[in-house]
Amino acid sequence: MTGLQIINGGGRAEVQAAHIRPVAAGGSDSVRNGLALSGTIHWMFDRGLVSVDDDFTILAASGHLPPAITNLFRADRKLVIPSRPEISPHPAHLRYHRENIFKG
């Protein structure tokens, strides 16, 4: 969502794997049910403060986030998605997140 690529002192990427549909709600550990997010964005995603539309546009819950946070998002407000569709986020998982978790 941010487009940032932060590498720590050990040469590892600072990124977290976030489930789109939580495992507790029937989500799987499939790559199609995941997003690679920074820690802060992961926290906001899990709490429904941000989500993703079917066209991979980043959505922010109106009235829940200060403008400084939304400035972290990529300028085009689009996810960077894999070039291979078979490993891109699945639309059903994105829809579940928008309908059941997102506060927008």
C-alpha positions in Angstrom: 0.0 0.0 0.0 2.9 2.4 0.7 5.3 1.2 -2.0 8.1 1.4 0.6 10.8 -1.2 0.5 12.6 -1.1 3.8 15.6 -3.4 4.3 16.8 -3.8 7.9 20.5 -4.0 8.9 20.5 -7.8 8.4 19.4 -7.4 4.8 15.9 -8.6 5.4 12.8 -6.8 4.3 10.7 -5.2 7.0 7.3 -6.5 5.9 4.5 -8.6 7.5 2.2 -11.1 5.9 -1.4 -10.0 6.5 -4.4 -12.3 6.0 -7.1 -10.6 4.0 -9.8 -12.9 5.4 -8.7 -13.9 8.9 -8.0 -17.6 9.5 -10.5 -17.4 12.4 -13.2 -16.4 9.9 -12.4 -19.3 7.5 -9.5 -17.7 5.7 -6.7 -19.8 4.5 -2.9 -19.4 4.5 -3.0 -19.2 0.7 -0.9 -16.5 -1.0 -4.2 -15.3 -2.5 -5.5 -14.5 1.0 -2.5 -12.4 1.9 -0.9 -9.0 1.5 2.6 -7.9 2.2 2.3 -4.8 4.5 4.3 -2.7 6.8 3.6 -3.2 10.5 1.5 0.0 10.8 -0.5 -0.6 7.7 -1.1 -4.3 8.7 -2.5 -3.1 12.1 -4.8 -0.6 10.3 -5.9 -3.3 7.8 -6.7 -5.8 10.6 -8.8 -3.2 12.3 -10.7 -2.2 9.2 -9.3 1.3 8.9 -8.0 0.5 5.4 -9.2 -2.0 2.8 -8.8 -2.8 -1.0 -11.4 -2.5 -3.8 -11.7 -5.1 -6.5 -9.6 -3.0 -8.9 -6.9 -2.9 -6.2 -7.6 0.7 -5.1 -6.7 1.4 -1.5 -9.7 2.4 0.6 -9.5 4.4 3.8 -12.2 4.5 6.4 -13.6 8.1 6.2 -13.3 10.0 9.5 -11.1 7.3 11.1 -7.7 8.3 9.8 -5.8 11.6 10.0 -4.6 13.0 6.6 -1.0 12.3 7.7 -1.7 8.6 7.6 -3.3 8.6 4.2 -0.2 10.4 2.9 1.6 7.1 3.5 -0.3 5.5 0.6 1.1 5.3 -2.9 0.2 8.4 -4.9 -2.0 6.4 -7.3 -3.8 4.7 -4.3 -3.3 1.3 -6.0 -1.7 -1.9 -4.6 1.4 -3.2 -6.2 0.3 -6.6 -7.3 2.1 -9.6 -8.7 2.3 -9.8 -12.4 1.0 -13.4 -12.3 -2.8 -13.3 -11.7 -2.8 -16.7 -10.0 -1.0 -15.3 -7.0 -2.8 -11.9 -6.8 -5.2 -11.2 -4.0 -8.4 -13.1 -4.6 -11.5 -10.9 -5.2 -13.6 -13.0 -2.8 -11.2 -12.4 0.1 -11.1 -8.7 -0.7 -14.9 -8.6 -0.8 -15.0 -10.4 2.6 -12.7 -7.8 4.1 -14.7 -4.9 2.8 -18.1 -6.3 3.8 -17.1 -7.7 7.3 -14.1 -5.8 8.6 -13.7 -2.5 6.8 -15.2 0.5 8.6 -15.6 2.6 5.5 
